[in-house]
Each structure stands twice: as structure tokens, then as C-alpha cells.
Amino acid sequence: MSNPKWRNFIRSESVRLHQGSLITDAGQPQFGQFDNLFSDLGIDKFKYFNEMDGLASRWAKYFHYKQFQFVCIVTPDYLIGIAIADIRYLGSGFCYLYEIESNTLHEESWLRPMNLGYQTTPSSSFGQASIHHNAIQFLIHEGEWRVKINTNGVQCDVQLTADQESYPLAMCTPTGYRGWTYTQKHNALGLAGELKVRGQTQDITRCLASYDFSAGYMRRETSWRWASLNAVVEGVGVGLNLAQGVNETGECENVLWIGNQRIHLGLVNFVFDRHKPYEQTWRVSTKDGRVDLQFKPINTRKEKMNVYFLKSNFRQFIGHFEGYVIDTSGHRVELNQVIGLVEDHYAKW
């Protein structure tokens, strides 16, 4: 993995921010795709109604809100996944280290009840999220992410960096009858700082990263498929985010980054056998024809939970993508054995 020529990771200006919140003074979210980022979500201003158009209780407004933050770092030798989730009843976090050559995965994970031992921030532009005595920290300032990890296998203090002309995905869509979901993501980012794996310093110029911030009033019972990759292909940074199941009400969150281009894609389809995920190659393709990929899973970070009113069947597959993506000029970029992630998740919360 080389350091592509298109990158200029020192911004001449900060990410452009809205001086305001996602929630309007009328108490409702703004829907659509956004080039500028909101300074905060404004959850406190949100007027949450029940199905019969009455105001929901304070209890319902608090406990129905969910939030997730995830960062992926790819080096020539490792793939690192880091996450913090807040579903109000429970907070969770994990950091896994996947060794590419040996196809082995090492994980540390934590569960914390009722906002004890972890924190999240209701803003994708400012704030801090952490868990387990700061084993994982996400620090966000003016929309730019800093990641600090202090686990048995991974230690780092890195800034996720992008060219000033590269824009993240930022969008909000209606969810169910009365909810909404805000999503902000950016792939094919560079790193600045220091990263160590088992005490060995990694060459930061050969690393790529992505982040995922998703929050809102999601369906009580939900599921999704998701694919993500960060790679250098033909000397250019390529990032991909594809999702099915959450944000398809008027907009979709499918985006391809090639160099400085952010290319919005059509709806995506995932074809696979959930019960035999390793026995056949998956197909991941978009309706507009810009993405047509085969995915072969080789390892999995998984977790099942079935307790009282909470259910979760989470599987994040690590594997290789083969196929192509097409840029705005019609150029077909071939992907060959590109490592990445595909997720299959059911939740009831």
C-alpha cells in the first residue's frame, strides 16, 4: 500500500460546519443530504411524538435514542475495528485486531449498563466518546476525528485526515412512522500520529481509515446489511460505503470515494446465504451499475445477545472484494483481493 499522490492531508481550512443543529426550532429534524456538517444534533429540542400524535414521555424520548461510532484502520499487515455503541439500556465497545497473513482475530470487548463506565457525544462535529477507562476514545473537533486506543494489542493516538476537497457523507432520513436516522461517514482517509501494534510502530503513511457516526430514533426492530472498504487502487485512494435496511426513505447512504471525488450511488443489493456465509461468494452491487463486487468472507467478529427485551445477532465479516467500481468519467476501476468488511445485523432494542 503506497501513499497516493492525490493526497494533501494538511487542510487549509476546517470542515465547513452549520452554525446550528439538525433539529430545527420547530422541534423536527432536517431531512436530506448535506455538504456542511451540523455543529450538533440538537436532541434536546426534538419533539418526539407517539403513534397517535401526542407527545411521547420523557422516558420514551430518552430510551428510544440510539447511537453508534465505528472506526476502521487498515495497514499492510492488519485491519483494526473500533466501536462504541449506546442503546441507552446498555453501552458496548470493542477493539479487534485482525492479522491479515495468519487470518487470526484478537478482540477485547466491554459491556456497561445504563450509562455507567462509558460516554458518547450527541454531536458528529464536537465532543468525546470513551469506554473502559479510556481504552477507546473518539475525540471530534470541528468534524475531524482523533482516535486514541490503549488495549493489549493496539496503542495509538492518530488523527483521521482528508484532503480539503474530500467531503464526507452526511444525511438524515425518516425512520418508521415517527423516527429519524442521521448518518455521517467518510472513507479512504489518511492518518497522522502514531500507531503501534504489539509494541511495533506502524508506518502511518501506508495506513488508511474510515469513520461511521450514526444516531437517531431507529426502529424498535431493525436489521441491516453494510459493506465498507478502504484501499489504494491504481495509485488512488478508494473508499466505499454501502448499506441496506436503514436509510432508504427518500435518500440512501451509498457513496464511493475515488481520490477527491465523492460519488453518490443508487440502491444496493446484497445476495448471500445468511446460514452458509462461507460456502459461496457474496454479490454486492448497486442498481446504477457503478459498483459490482464479489465478496469472499474469511473471518468474522460476531456477537449474539438474547436477554429480556433486547436481541442482537451481529456479524461483521472480514474478507476480500473482487470486481469493479466506476468513477464519474466512466473509468472502470478494477478491485483485486481488496480487504474490507461486510456486516449482517439484526437488532431488537
N, C-alpha and C positions, 0 to 999 in steps of 0.2 A: 504494500500500500504506500503510494508516494504522496507527497504534499502537492496537490494540484496547483497549476499556475494561476487559475482564476481567483484564488483566494487572496483577500486583503483583510485580515482579521481585525485590524485596528479601525474601529468606526470613527468617522469624522463627526458623527452626531449620535445621540442615544436613539433607541427605538421611539418612534413617534407615539405619543400617548394622548388619548382623550382626557381632558380635564373634567372627568365626571365618572359616573358609574353606569354599569349595564342596565340597572333598574332605573326607570325614569321617575320623575316627581309624581306621576300618576300611579306609581307602585307596580308597574309592569315591565317585563324585560323588552329590550330591543332585539328584533329578530333579523337575521341575515348574515352576510359575510362582511368582515371589517378589515380594512388595511391598517387603521390605527388601533392601538390597544387601550382598553379602559383602565383607568387608574385603580378602580376597584369594582367588584361586582355589585355592591350595594344591597346585600342580602337583607339588612335591617329594614330597608324601605319596601321590600317586596310584599305585596298584598296577596296572601295565599288564600284562595277560596276553596270550599268543599264542592262536591259534585252538584249540590243544589243551590249554588251561587251565594252561600253565606260564607262569612269569613271563617277560615279554619282556626282551630285553637292554637295557642302558643306552643303547646306540646307537639301538635302535628307539624307546625311550621319548623320547629327545631329538629325533630327526629326524622322528618322526611327528606331533609337535605343530605346529599352525598357528595364526596369529593375524592379525587384520585390524582396523584402526581407520580410520574414514572420517568426515569432517565435510562437510556441505554448508551453504553460506551463500547465501541468496537476497536480493538487493537489487532495487529497482525497475528497475535497468539491467543487472545482472549475476547470473550464477549461478557460484559458485565451488565446486569439488570438490577435497578434500584427502585424501590417503590414505597410510598406511604399512602395509605387509604384511610378515610374517615367516614364510617357509615353511622356515626352518632352513637349507636349502642356499643360499638367496638371500633378500635383503631388497630391497624395492622401495618407491618412493614417487612420488607425482605431485601436482602442483597445477595445475589448469587454470582458466582464466578464460574464461567464455562471455559474449559480448556479445549481449544479447537483441535490440537493434534491428537490428544488422547480421548476426546469425546467424553469427558467427565465433567460433572456439575457439582459444585460445592455451594451450600446455601446456609445462610443464617436468617432466621425469621423471628418475628415478635408479634404477640397479640396483647392488646391493652384495652381494658374495659372503660367505657364511659368517660372518655377524655382524660384518663389518668396515664401519665408517662409518655405522652406524645402531644404534639400540637400541629395544627395546619393553619394556613392563612387564607382568608376569603378573598384573595386577590391574585391574579396571574401576573401582576406588574410589580407589586411590592409585598414584602413580608418574608416569613421564615416558617418552614415546616421541619419537624425533627421527631425522632423516636429513639427510645432506649439509650438514655444518657448521651444523646447526640452521636450515636453510632452512624446515623444518617442525618444529614442536614441539606435542605434545599433553601438557598438564600436568593431571593429575587429582588433586584433593584432596577427600576425603570425598564422592566420587561426582560432584563438579561439575567441569566441563571448562573449561580455559583453552586457547586456541589462539593460537599465535604463528607468523606467516608472514613470511618475508623473501625474496621472489623478485623477478624483474624487474618483474612486473606488479602484484603484490599485497604489501602490507605491513600487518600487523595485530597487535594484541595485544588479544584480546577474551575475555570470559567468556560462556559459554553459560548463560542464566538462565531459570528457570522459576518459576511460581507455586508456593508451598509445598504446594498441594493437587494439583499435577500430578505423576503418578507415571510413571517410565519403564517400559518393558517389560524384564523380567529373567527369563530362563528357561534351563533346561538339559534336554536330551533325549538319549536313547541314539542313537548313530550307528553303523550297521553292527552287527557282531557284538560288538565289544569297545571301541568308542569312544564319545565323547560330544561334544556341542557346547553351549557356553554363549554366549548372545546377550544383549546389553543395548543398548537403543536408546531414543531419545527424540526426538520431532519437535515442530515448532511452538514452538521455543524462541526467546527473545529474545536480544539481545546487549547487553553493556555493555563499554565500552572505546573503542578507535579502530581504524578500518578505512580504508585508503587503496587506491585503485585507480589506478595510473599517477600517483601523487602527489596525486590528488584525494581529499580527505576525504569519506567517505560518511556520510549521515545514518543513524546507528546505530539510531534509533528506528523506521526504516522497513525494518529487516532482520529476517529470520527464519533459523533454523538448525536442524540436526539432527545427532545423532551416532550412530555404529554401532560397537560393540565386539563382535567375535565371535572365539571361541577354542576350541581343543579338539583332540580326536583324530578328525579328519574322515576320510571315505572316501578311499582312495587314488585312486580315480577318481570324480569328482563333477561335478555341474552344478547350476545354479540359475537361476531367474528371480526378479527382485526389482523392486519399484516403491516409490517414495518421493516425497512432496511436502510442502511447507510453504507455507501461504498464509493470507491473511486473507479470509474469506468472510462476508458479512453482518455485518461488524464483529467477527468472532470468529476466533481462531486455529484453523486446521485442519491437522492433521498426519496422515500416513498411512504405514504401513509394511506391505508385503505381500511374502511370499516363498513360493516353491515349490521343493522339491528337497532341503532340508537338515533342517529342524526340523519334521517331521510325525509323529514317533513318540510318540504319547500327547498331545502338545500341538502348537500351531502358533504362529508368531510374528506373526500378522496382527493389527494394532492400529490403531484410529482414535482420534486425539485431537481433541476439539472443546472449546475452552475448557479447563476443568479436568477434563473427563471423559476417562478412558482406557477405551475400549470394545474388549474382546477380540472378534475376529471369527472366522468359520468359515474353512474351507479356501478357497484362492483358485485360480482358473484363469486362465491366460494363453493367449489364442488369437491367434496371429500366424504369419506365414510367415518363418522364420529366413533364408531365402535371398533374399527380396524384402521386407525390413523397411520400406522407404519406399513401397511400391506400394499398401499397403492400411492401413486403420486397425486398430489392435490393440484387442482387448477384454480388459479386466481386471475380473473380477467374483468376488465371494465367494459361497459356497454358501448362506449365511444370508440373502442378499438385501440386506444393508446397504450394499454397495458395488457399483456397476455403472458402469464408466467406459470410455470410448473414449480411446485414446492415439494421437497422431499424432507420430512422431519427426521432428525437423527437423535434428538434428546428432548426432555420435557421438564419444565418446572410446573408441578401440579399440587393442588390442594383441594380437599373436599371438606365441607362443613355441613352438618345437618343437625341443628340444635334448636328446638322450640320453633320460633317463628323465623329463624334465619336458615337459609340454604345457600350453598355456593359450590359450584363444580367448576373449578378454574384449571385450565391447562394452557400454558404458554410454551409452544413448540419452538425449538431452535432447529434450523435446517438450512437447506440451500435452495436458492431460486435459480431457475433457468428460464430463458425466454427473452422478451424484449419490451422496451418502453419507447414511446415516440415523442420527440420534442415538438415545439411549436412550428419549427420549419419543416416538419415531416421526416426528419432524420431518425432512423431506427437505431436505437442503442441496444446492443445485444448484452445480456447478462449471462455470465457463465460461472456457475458454482459460487454465487454471491451469498454469503451468510446473512441470515435475517430471522425474523420472528413472525409466527402466526399464532393467534390466540383464539380459543374457543371457550366461551364463558357463559354459564347460567347462574343467575342470582335471584334470590327472593329475600327482600330485606324490609 
